[in-house]
Amino acid sequence: MTNELTKMTIATARDALRAGEVTSVELTEACLTAIDGADALNAFVHKTPDIALERARAADDRIKAGEAPAMCGIPVGIKDLFCTSGVPSQAASGILDGFRPEYESTVSQNLADAGAVMLGKLNMDEFAMGSSNETSVYGNAVNPWRRGDDDTNLTPGGSSGGSASAVAADLCLAATGTDTGGSIRQPAAFTGITGIKPTYGRCSRWGIVAFASSLDQAGPMTKDVRDAAIMLGAMCSHDPKDSTSADLPVPDFEAALTGDIKGKTIGIPREYHMDGMPQEIEDLWTRGKEMLADAGAKIVDITLPHTKYALPAYYVIAPAEASSNLARYDGVRYGHRAKLAQGDGITEMYEKTRAEGFGDEVKRRVMIGTYVLSAGFYDAYYNRARKVRALIKKDFEDVFAQGVDAILTPATPSAAFGLGEMKDADPVRMYLNDVFTVTVNLAGLPGIAVPAGLDKQGLPLGLQLIGRPWEEADLLNTAYALEQAAGFVAKPAKWW
């Protein structure tokens, strides 16, 4: 029965909890058992069973009393980027070793207020910088999927790799992720789950360790689109503590899931037909178009002419913001501090602490960011990238102004690859994993990845839908129609 409980979706668990068929304590205990048996996946890096059972008991009382929100009693995992009061929150970095915040991020607080049960903290790329979850101080997170009979460990994607792995392996019913250039959508596609990045400003960034402040956005990673709608509704709120948080009402996203997309216009951007794209990705995209057309949508070709500049612009803007945000980690106030030699001063303390505390990828991006912001290069790189970003945003605005309701693209340029297969290659090869996703962050738009098929090795492949700003409800409904048509129900065979 334990296995069956952890396989529940948020929606089925909510209904079972309300009907008295299961308690939150039973559901939580089943997840904690599954987590303890899945150390091979390295998804959960800080387990919080005491907090989980305490919240589960409180949720059961609340459900019995009636009027409990949809997320009440639902066991979830929290990405290590979210500050959680009294619980280690390291952003998977050695420089934050021992950091236990005395405050709670707004998103994790919203979930707690809704009665969700925190099972623990999830693995990720260090400071959310990576596409494979190989830059974590905790070691690699592992994808529960395998290539046929091959026992090579695969990446669950990044940076929200632990979140994706935990949801796909049924260790929790859902998880939080963050998305700066695709870090919710790419791992969701690699693990056969659903992940939505809402419009920039829909979820508060307060209490989430910052990578690139103008791009970062939190979102849910769930087993299906309905669950994404339920959890997103609980995560969103206006937050005066975040100056970029939008003061807009949060719609009932679940109520929008009718599956009726008759008369909707779906754009297919010609620029996303990349050279060297695998045939399986191209075929999946074609099937996606056919499925939406069969559901009553009108398919039109569109152009987003500045797409080819998105990746270079992103890898100027994101490191620039990272170099500024990460300057606060200096060994003075919290986290790791290097041991100093006789005669060392504050400069040596900064240098040694940062050299020891940051991993190679973080150092690389901090140096790139510092370089592009330096005198003499600011205009040549950073300001030019900002202008390109404005052009990319205008491309989308022009398309939406022509009556396009959503845009369909592949979510990733490939299925999940083996851990270590790209690590020592040219870093640009790894950065190309974000080729279909970064434009959405640069333009601040909502985007969702939906599992839509398997490749010839039996690995999941996802499609991405991009929506109009603030119209997550409409985007979720289109994704729901695509999900219904694709009928993806495959699960990884248990080996861990």
Order of alpha helices (4+ residues) and beta strands (2+ residues): alpha-alpha-alpha-beta-alpha-beta-alpha-beta-alpha-beta-alpha-beta-beta-alpha-beta-alpha-beta-alpha-alpha-alpha-alpha-beta-alpha-alpha-beta-beta-alpha
